C-alpha cells in the first residue's frame, strides 16, 4: 500500500525577493495534489542584504572573507522561512511530514563542484517542529553531476498529470532559463539543461537604474530600442563561453558591461532581446533540428509575465514550437519550483533518485537532500 506524505516546499530564487511556499500531497512517485500555495515577500532590508552580499561572493575565498556577514544573513533568512512555514501550515491545517528547504543560493559553480545555499536546517526544524530536507545539490555534485537543474523529475510528473501530448517541454524562466524535455513515456526518456539568462540580467539592470525590482510586463524594455551590434557580439561571446563549460549556469556567468553605456530603456530592451535570442535559438536548434517534430512548450517562472520577452521568443522561435503559459492549464506558474522541492523532499526521504545522467550529468541516478529529523 502506497504511503502519502504532506510536504511543504520552500523556495527562494535568484530574484531574492521572497519565499514561495507550497504544500503538496504525494507518494513521491507518480501522484501528487496541490494543497495550498503562498508567497511571502522579504522586507527591504533582507532583500538588499541578499543582493549586496551575492555581488561580493565570487569564490570560496570570498566565502571565508564574508563568513560573519553570511552567518548573520543566514539566520535572518532561516527565521523568515520559519515564520512563512508556520503561517502556511496554520492556514492549511494539515499535519506536515516534511519541509523541503532549498535555501538562498549565494554561489553556484558546477565546474568547481560548489553550490552554497544559505539556510540553517537545525534552526528551521526547532522553530517549525518538523523534519527538514535540505542541501539537495550536494550528492549530485559529489557523484559527477552539475547540481542543477533539479526540478526535471517534477516537470515530467506535471506533464503526465496534465496529459500533455508528447513530445513536450517545460521552460522555466527564472533568473536562469532552463528546459525539461520529455520525448516519450519510456523510462528516463527525458532531458534537462540550463539554457542561459532568463530574468537575471534584466532584473539586475532594473535594480541598478531605478527603484523597481523588475520590468513589470516588460513595459520598460518595450519602450526602448535594442542595440543590434552589441547584441550580435554578445550572443557570439555567450555561445563561445557556453561551449567551453557545457555546465549548469549561475547568474555570475553573465554581466551587464556590454550595455553599460546605453540608456535605461535601451539597455533593458537589449538585455531582453539577448535573453530572448538565446532561449529561442537554443530551443529551436535542440528540439527541431534534433527531433524534427512539433512540440508544446509550457512556460513557468516569473519570466512568463514579461510580455515583451515572451512575444520576442514567440516571434523568433521555430514554427514547429508552440509556447503556452502554464497558467492556462490551471497550474499557477509562480509555484512550480516550490512544489518541486516539496516533491523532491519526499523522494529524498524515500531514497528515490532526484537527479539523472540525462538531467544533471550525474554518473547514475541518485537521490539527494540531507535530512534533519526533528527531536523533542
ABEGO torsion letter per residue (X at the ends): XBBBBBBBBBBBBAAGAEBBBBBBBBAGBABBBBABBBBBBBBAAAAAAAAAAAAABABAAAAAAAAAAAAAAAAAAAAAAAAAAAAAAAAAGBBBABBBBAEBBABBBAAAGBBBBBEBAAAAAAAAGBBBBBGAAAAAAAAGBAGOBAAAAAAAAAAAAAGBBOBBBBBBBBABBBBBBBABABBGBBBBBBAEBBAAAAAAAAAAABABABBBGGAAAAABBBBAAAAAAAAAAAAAAAAAAGBBBBAAABBAAAAAABBAAAAAAAAAAAAAAAAAAAAAAAAAAAAGBBBBBBBBEAAAABAAAAAAAAAABBAABBBBBAAAAGBBAAAAAAAAAAAAAAAAAAGBBABBAAAAGBABBBBBEBBBBBBX
